[in-house]
Amino acid sequence: MKKENVYDNVLGTIGNTPLVRLNKITKDVGIEIFAKLEFFNPMGSVKDRIAKYMIEKAEKDGMIKDGQLIIENSSGNTAMGLALVAIQMGYKLKVIVRDRISKEKIDQLKALGVEIHLVDSSLPPESSNSYNNITPLIVEKTPDCYFPDQHNNRENNETHYKTTGPEIWNQMQGEIDYFIAGIGTGGTICGVAKYLKEQNPDIKVIAIDPVGSIFYDYFYFKKMVKPAPYLIEGLGDEFLIKCVDFTVIDDMYKVSDKTSFQYTRELVKQEGILAGGSSGAAIWGALKLAESLKKPARIVTIFPDSASRYLSTIFNDKWMKKKGFL
Ligand SMILES: Cc1ncc(COP(=O)(O)O)c(C=O)c1O
């Protein structure tokens, strides 16, 4: 008899996350909205999927050797996924993170024994020490390391094309009209979108980009705007990156920090779902979309991580007041 829910190691618990119908927060719009709860992954985010996939692929392709150092830049979640993979598969890990990421993420990375390189997030994007520019420089100067490069390596998208997309399609038994999700590296939305559109080209895909990021203006006007600082973690960017595939996106919404964080709190109040700030952006977007629809539809979205990473920020009244969000 096959043992149910028993795994050879913790990596086996990545993926196959639950999809839940939201019933209360949706009551005024009369449209069905389902959310895939990615904080059910062992390190608590959607990024566990790409960490496992990219390193297994690197092993298969002979790109990485036993015990080698992995270097990656991350808003924290990929770093945690890679930390798990590194421990299980026998690698070392150094991560480049912005100093504005939550204290909870830094503390968890420290608990996982990860070497952390903090980047001053007030540096202009063009500075050689900025988050995007410094990583390839560190990689270049470090002999014998492996750089998965989640922002430009399409294996990121491939992960979601092969796992998250088919999971959603099967869980919904093909009954999906819209897929809406935040866009960071683009891996999640573009990988899922490609898979879903191959099953049914009528499915529409909407991305959510934070105010301050450059994707929205490029998508609509092919214009590169000057980026501005914002606080939502994991979404948006200051540069165009290779994992963002605009061809599979039909529409894009722009969301502010304040709206995202207020909706993150609403999710807890109304649904009891303790999710992170980008999930607040996702539900805001899904509700905005639902309000614009004239006939019944099924919307699927993604909640990438958990509130436990933002207790000192989004769920802290003092911090929210200080930032003008309450
Ligand atoms: C909390 C959070 N939400 C959303 C995303 C966006 O996912 P993706 O990078 O696949 O676009 C990320 C990415 O880091 C994230 O950390």
The ligand as an SDF file (V2000), in Angstrom:
LIG
                    3D

 16 16  0  0  0  0  0  0  0  0999 V2000
    6.0730   37.9380   -1.5920 C   0  0  0  0  0  0  0  0  0  0  0  0
    6.2130   37.8120   -3.0720 C   0  0  0  0  0  0  0  0  0  0  0  0
    5.1500   37.9810   -3.8390 N   0  0  0  0  0  0  0  0  0  0  0  0
    5.2210   37.9010   -5.1770 C   0  0  0  0  0  0  0  0  0  0  0  0
    6.3890   37.6360   -5.8230 C   0  0  0  0  0  0  0  0  0  0  0  0
    6.4140   37.6340   -7.3150 C   0  0  0  0  0  0  0  0  0  0  0  0
    6.6620   36.3930   -7.8980 O   0  0  0  0  0  0  0  0  0  0  0  0
    7.5070   36.3110   -9.2120 P   0  0  0  0  0  0  0  0  0  0  0  0
    8.9240   36.6810   -8.8740 O   0  0  0  0  0  0  0  0  0  0  0  0
    7.4010   34.8820   -9.6400 O   0  0  0  0  0  0  0  0  0  0  0  0
    6.9370   37.2630  -10.2020 O   0  0  0  0  0  0  0  0  0  0  0  0
    7.5330   37.4630   -5.0560 C   0  0  0  0  0  0  0  0  0  0  0  0
    8.8280   37.2710   -5.6700 C   0  0  0  0  0  0  0  0  0  0  0  0
    9.8700   37.3790   -5.0570 O   0  0  0  0  0  0  0  0  0  0  0  0
    7.4440   37.5360   -3.6420 C   0  0  0  0  0  0  0  0  0  0  0  0
    8.5220   37.3640   -2.8550 O   0  0  0  0  0  0  0  0  0  0  0  0
  1  2  1  0
  2  3  1  0
  2 15  2  0
  3  4  2  0
  4  5  1  0
  5  6  1  0
  5 12  2  0
  6  7  1  0
  7  8  1  0
  8  9  2  0
  8 10  1  0
  8 11  1  0
 12 13  1  0
 12 15  1  0
 13 14  2  0
 15 16  1  0
M  END
$$$$
